[in-house]
């Protein structure tokens, strides 16, 4: 049982790290990419879609990154926005979405891998070179079993500690799109 609990704690901490890298407020947690001034609403590297996502708006995001002499290698978005994207077509009526036949491979959007996460804020997506996003961990997750604290009540307390931070190495490699409604 202890092994199952430890595995669950590690998975929950990993999800918390994902959320912090996207939406963290800084201070006692990492400053998430969407709260950095460059990618915040109205920031230099943020585009308010304000409605339906289109082929042209996706190509505009690519062009903005290329204009900064930067590169991109993937998209990340919410499952809901991914659902919208599955139905989108270009000007010659070809779908922008392509399922990769390789087992376990993500689908592709405009020939780039598209990843989804429930940790991304609703109505948002990011295009970028995710090799340029660094997550630094301050060692392994430490889990301590505190058996003495509630021994009289037959309870066991757990203490889990981890340290991490994250940041874009090359800010120009990312473009955040927000306000996507369909």
Secondary structure as the mmCIF struct_conf table of DSSP 4:
data_model
#
loop_
_struct_conf.conf_type_id
_struct_conf.id
_struct_conf.beg_label_comp_id
_struct_conf.beg_label_asym_id
_struct_conf.beg_label_seq_id
_struct_conf.end_label_comp_id
_struct_conf.end_label_asym_id
_struct_conf.end_label_seq_id
HELX_RH_AL_P HELX_RH_AL_P1 UNK A 2 UNK A 23
STRN STRN1 UNK A 25 UNK A 25
BEND BEND1 UNK A 26 UNK A 26
TURN_TY1_P TURN_TY1_P1 UNK A 27 UNK A 28
BEND BEND2 UNK A 29 UNK A 29
STRN STRN2 UNK A 31 UNK A 31
HELX_RH_3T_P HELX_RH_3T_P1 UNK A 33 UNK A 35
BEND BEND3 UNK A 36 UNK A 36
TURN_TY1_P TURN_TY1_P2 UNK A 37 UNK A 39
BEND BEND4 UNK A 40 UNK A 40
TURN_TY1_P TURN_TY1_P3 UNK A 41 UNK A 42
TURN_TY1_P TURN_TY1_P4 UNK A 44 UNK A 45
STRN STRN3 UNK A 46 UNK A 51
HELX_RH_AL_P HELX_RH_AL_P2 UNK A 55 UNK A 67
TURN_TY1_P TURN_TY1_P5 UNK A 68 UNK A 69
STRN STRN4 UNK A 74 UNK A 77
HELX_RH_AL_P HELX_RH_AL_P3 UNK A 79 UNK A 86
TURN_TY1_P TURN_TY1_P6 UNK A 87 UNK A 87
STRN STRN5 UNK A 89 UNK A 89
TURN_TY1_P TURN_TY1_P7 UNK A 91 UNK A 92
BEND BEND5 UNK A 93 UNK A 93
STRN STRN6 UNK A 95 UNK A 95
BEND BEND6 UNK A 96 UNK A 96
STRN STRN7 UNK A 97 UNK A 98
BEND BEND7 UNK A 102 UNK A 102
TURN_TY1_P TURN_TY1_P8 UNK A 103 UNK A 104
HELX_LH_PP_P HELX_LH_PP_P1 UNK A 105 UNK A 107
STRN STRN8 UNK A 108 UNK A 109
TURN_TY1_P TURN_TY1_P9 UNK A 110 UNK A 111
STRN STRN9 UNK A 112 UNK A 116
TURN_TY1_P TURN_TY1_P10 UNK A 118 UNK A 119
BEND BEND8 UNK A 120 UNK A 120
HELX_LH_PP_P HELX_LH_PP_P2 UNK A 121 UNK A 121
TURN_TY1_P TURN_TY1_P11 UNK A 122 UNK A 123
STRN STRN10 UNK A 125 UNK A 128
HELX_RH_3T_P HELX_RH_3T_P2 UNK A 130 UNK A 132
STRN STRN11 UNK A 133 UNK A 137
BEND BEND9 UNK A 139 UNK A 140
HELX_LH_PP_P HELX_LH_PP_P3 UNK A 141 UNK A 141
STRN STRN12 UNK A 142 UNK A 146
BEND BEND10 UNK A 148 UNK A 148
TURN_TY1_P TURN_TY1_P12 UNK A 149 UNK A 150
HELX_RH_3T_P HELX_RH_3T_P3 UNK A 151 UNK A 153
TURN_TY1_P TURN_TY1_P13 UNK A 154 UNK A 154
STRN STRN13 UNK A 157 UNK A 161
STRN STRN14 UNK A 164 UNK A 168
BEND BEND11 UNK A 169 UNK A 170
HELX_RH_3T_P HELX_RH_3T_P4 UNK A 171 UNK A 173
STRN STRN15 UNK A 174 UNK A 180
#
